[in-house]
Amino acid sequence: MKSSISEPAASVNDFKGWATFVILAFVWGGSFILIKKGLIHFTALEVGALRIAISAIAFLPIFLVSKVTFPKGKVLLVTLVVLTGNGIPAVLFALAETRLGSAVTGVLNSLTPIFALLMGVFFFGTKLKRHHIIGLLLGCVGIAVLMIGEGDWYISSYVFFVVLGTMCYGLSANLVKRFCQDIHPIALTTIGFSSLGVISLVILWITGAYDKMAYAQTWKESLGPLFVLALVCTVFSNILFYWLIQRTTAIFGSAIAYAIPCMALVWGSLDGEIISWFQLAGFGFIIAAVYSLRRH
């Protein structure tokens, strides 16, 4: 892939920029329905482990070809970054979808900027401003509305698995910003995924997931979607996102946060999930919360 650093950044009206934006929204919004398919034959722990293991194997050749250097003494830090940014959330989101619809999970995923802010305030000295407080309040209202919309409080409790997952995303983002500025993104991703990949392979062996892979039905209904989840929604989409930021602007790229939940709702409805007015209202509050956080 040719670098676009030496070329002028394309306008947001550029066709390739918009096409990439739509593809990313389509792919990332669909990741939640792929998790749902993976749960047909695998447990939540196995779905998370498979996603990490497949991604680790796919990232390794990229790391070897890129020949980027890796600072000594930061393996544990990088492993923690990827564990909180990918490993733990992969299991938590799958666990949530054992009771919640993929559309609701996709909407709740938009809470990530809120918890990135909170982690920054509590642990990294980020100052809280007025529009941050407004965003936090709107986000809390959105969560409450979604929980009420689920009706069954036992099912609603699974919302907190998504909340914990987005908290992990927020912690990981702050760790990268504070301690990993000197690490190349490819090295950061591949080293971290490689560390978790080994653990994931062991987990799959202990749980007996390899035995399930012997059946063609498992490949068709669950393992195939999980390969797409890892290779397309994790590996390919991350590379594409970096390209989008280079070609347009960071602001244009970050707008994907609004498009992903929209596509998650579309994917969920296409799969037969019933989208209630409560869910749409909760979605509106969460999007308003994200907008409030990002507007300055």
C-alpha positions in Angstrom: 0.0 0.0 0.0 1.5 3.3 -1.0 1.8 5.9 1.7 -0.3 9.1 1.2 1.7 11.2 3.6 3.5 13.0 0.7 0.2 13.6 -1.1 -2.3 16.3 -0.2 -5.1 15.1 2.0 -8.2 14.5 0.0 -11.4 16.4 0.5 -14.1 14.8 2.5 -16.1 15.0 -0.8 -13.6 12.7 -2.4 -15.4 9.6 -3.7 -12.8 7.2 -2.4 -12.9 8.8 1.0 -16.7 8.5 1.3 -16.6 4.9 -0.2 -14.1 3.9 2.5 -16.3 5.5 5.1 -19.3 3.6 4.0 -17.4 0.3 3.8 -16.1 0.7 7.4 -19.5 1.6 8.7 -21.0 -1.5 6.9 -18.2 -3.8 8.2 -17.9 -2.6 11.8 -21.7 -2.3 12.1 -22.0 -5.9 11.0 -19.4 -7.2 13.5 -22.1 -7.6 16.1 -24.3 -9.8 13.9 -21.2 -12.0 13.2 -20.6 -12.4 17.0 -24.3 -13.5 17.2 -23.7 -16.2 14.5 -20.5 -17.4 16.3 -22.6 -18.0 19.4 -24.7 -20.7 17.6 -22.0 -23.3 18.2 -19.5 -21.7 20.5 -19.6 -20.2 24.0 -18.9 -16.5 24.6 -15.4 -17.4 25.9 -14.7 -19.5 22.8 -16.0 -16.7 20.4 -13.6 -14.2 22.0 -10.7 -16.6 21.9 -11.3 -17.5 18.3 -11.5 -13.9 17.3 -8.2 -13.1 19.0 -6.4 -16.3 17.8 -7.4 -15.8 14.1 -6.5 -12.1 14.2 -3.1 -12.9 15.8 -2.2 -15.4 13.0 -3.3 -12.8 10.4 -1.3 -9.9 11.9 1.9 -11.9 12.2 2.9 -11.9 8.5 2.1 -8.1 8.3 4.5 -7.5 11.2 7.3 -9.6 9.6 6.9 -7.8 6.2 6.8 -4.3 7.7 10.1 -4.8 9.6 9.1 -2.2 12.2 11.1 -2.1 15.5 9.7 -2.7 18.9 11.0 -0.9 22.1 12.5 -3.3 24.6 10.9 -3.7 28.0 7.3 -2.9 26.9 5.9 -6.3 26.1 3.9 -6.4 29.3 2.5 -2.9 28.6 1.5 -3.7 25.1 -0.1 -7.0 26.2 -2.1 -5.0 28.7 -3.1 -2.5 26.0 -4.4 -5.3 23.6 -5.9 -7.3 26.5 -8.1 -4.3 27.5 -8.6 -3.1 24.0 -9.4 -6.4 22.3 -9.1 -9.5 24.5 -11.5 -8.8 27.4 -14.0 -6.8 25.3 -14.2 -9.7 22.7 -15.5 -12.0 25.5 -17.7 -9.4 27.2 -19.5 -8.4 24.0 -20.0 -12.1 23.1 -21.3 -12.7 26.6 -23.7 -9.8 26.3 -25.1 -11.1 23.0 -26.1 -14.4 24.6 -29.1 -12.3 25.9 -29.1 -9.0 24.0 -29.7 -8.4 20.3 -26.8 -7.4 18.1 -28.4 -4.1 17.3 -28.7 -3.0 21.0 -25.1 -4.2 21.5 -23.9 -2.2 18.5 -25.6 1.0 19.8 -24.1 0.5 23.3 -20.7 0.2 21.7 -20.9 3.9 21.0 -20.4 4.6 24.7 -16.7 4.0 24.2 -15.8 7.8 24.0 -17.7 8.4 27.3 -15.7 5.8 29.2 -12.4 6.9 27.5 -13.1 10.3 29.0 -14.0 8.8 32.5 -10.9 6.7 32.6 -8.9 9.8 31.6 -10.5 11.8 34.4 -10.1 9.2 37.1 -6.6 7.8 36.3 -4.8 10.1 33.9 -5.6 13.7 35.0 -7.9 14.7 32.2 -10.0 17.8 33.1 -13.7 17.5 33.0 -15.5 20.3 31.1 -19.2 21.4 30.9 -19.9 19.7 27.6 -18.3 16.5 29.0 -20.7 16.4 31.9 -23.6 16.9 29.5 -22.4 14.0 27.4 -22.0 11.8 30.4 -25.6 12.6 31.6 -27.0 11.9 28.1 -25.1 8.6 28.0 -26.5 7.5 31.3 -30.0 8.3 30.2 -29.4 6.4 27.0 -28.3 3.3 29.0 -31.4 3.6 31.3 -33.8 3.9 28.3 -32.3 0.8 26.6 -32.5 -1.2 29.8 -36.1 -0.2 30.3 -36.8 -1.2 26.7 -35.6 -4.7 27.3 -38.4 -5.2 29.8 -36.8 -8.2 31.5 -34.4 -6.9 34.2 -32.4 -10.2 34.0 -31.8 -9.6 30.3 -31.2 -5.9 30.9 -28.4 -6.7 33.3 -26.4 -8.0 30.3 -26.2 -4.4 29.2 -23.5 -4.0 31.9 -21.2 -6.5 30.1 -21.2 -4.1 27.1 -20.6 -1.2 29.5 -17.6 -3.1 31.0 -16.3 -3.8 27.5 -16.5 -0.1 26.5 -14.7 0.8 29.8 -11.9 -1.6 28.8 -11.7 0.2 25.4 -11.5 3.5 27.2 -8.7 2.3 29.5 -6.8 0.9 26.5 -7.1 4.2 24.6 -5.7 6.1 27.5 -2.8 3.7 28.0 -1.9 4.1 24.3 -2.0 7.9 24.5 0.1 8.1 27.7 2.6 5.3 27.4 2.8 4.0 23.8 3.5 7.0 21.6 7.0 5.6 20.7 5.6 2.3 19.5 4.7 1.8 15.8 1.0 0.9 15.4 1.8 -2.3 13.5 4.2 -3.4 16.3 1.7 -2.4 19.0 -1.0 -4.5 17.3 0.9 -7.5 16.2 3.0 -8.0 19.4 -0.1 -7.6 21.6 -2.2 -9.9 19.5 0.6 -12.5 19.4 0.8 -12.6 23.2 -3.0 -13.0 23.5 -3.1 -15.4 20.5 -1.1 -18.0 22.4 -3.4 -17.7 25.4 -6.4 -18.0 23.2 -5.2 -21.2 21.5 -4.8 -22.7 25.0 -8.3 -21.6 26.0 -9.7 -23.2 22.9 -7.9 -26.5 23.7 -9.2 -26.5 27.3 -12.8 -25.8 26.4 -12.9 -28.4 23.6 -13.6 -25.9 20.9 -11.3 -27.8 18.4 -13.7 -30.8 18.6 -16.6 -28.6 17.4 -14.6 -27.6 14.4 -14.8 -31.1 13.0 -18.4 -30.6 11.8 -19.3 -28.9 8.5 -22.4 -27.3 10.1 -20.1 -25.5 12.6 -18.0 -24.0 9.8 -21.1 -22.9 7.9 -23.0 -21.4 10.8 -20.4 -20.1 13.2 -16.7 -20.6 12.3 -17.1 -19.0 8.9 -18.7 -15.8 10.4 -15.9 -15.7 13.0 -13.2 -15.8 10.4 -14.9 -12.9 8.7 -15.2 -11.1 12.0 -11.4 -11.5 12.7 -10.0 -11.0 9.2 -12.4 -8.4 7.8 -13.7 -6.6 10.9 -10.4 -6.6 12.8 -7.4 -6.9 10.5 -8.6 -5.4 7.2 -10.8 -2.7 8.7 -8.0 -1.4 10.9 -5.7 -1.0 8.0 -8.5 0.7 6.0 -9.2 3.1 8.8 -5.6 4.2 9.0 -5.8 4.9 5.3 -9.0 6.9 5.7 -7.4 9.1 8.3 -4.4 9.7 6.1 -6.5 10.5 3.0 -9.1 12.8 4.7 -9.0 14.2 8.3 -9.1 12.8 11.8 -12.5 14.5 12.3 -14.0 12.9 9.2 -12.6 9.5 10.3 -13.9 9.8 13.8 -17.4 10.5 12.5 -17.6 6.7 12.0 -18.7 6.5 15.6 -22.1 7.8 14.5 -22.4 5.5 11.5 -21.6 2.2 13.2 -24.6 2.0 15.5 -26.9 3.0 12.5 -25.5 0.1 10.6 -25.8 -2.2 13.6 -29.5 -1.4 13.7 -29.9 -2.1 10.0 -28.0 -5.5 10.3 -30.1 -6.4 13.3 -33.4 -5.7 11.6 -32.3 -7.6 8.5 -31.6 -10.6 10.8 -35.1 -10.4 12.1 -34.5 -8.5 15.4 -37.3 -6.3 16.5 -36.2 -2.7 17.0 -38.4 -1.0 19.6 -39.1 2.7 20.1 -37.2 2.4 23.4 -34.2 1.2 21.6 -34.4 4.0 19.0 -34.8 6.6 21.9 -31.8 5.1 23.7 -29.9 5.2 20.5 -30.8 8.9 20.1 -29.5 9.8 23.6 -26.3 7.9 23.1 -25.6 9.6 19.8 -26.3 13.0 21.4 -23.9 12.1 24.2 -21.1 11.2 21.7 -21.8 14.5 19.8 -21.6 16.5 23.0 -18.2 14.9 23.8 -16.8 15.5 20.4 -18.2 18.9 19.4 -15.2 20.8 21.0 
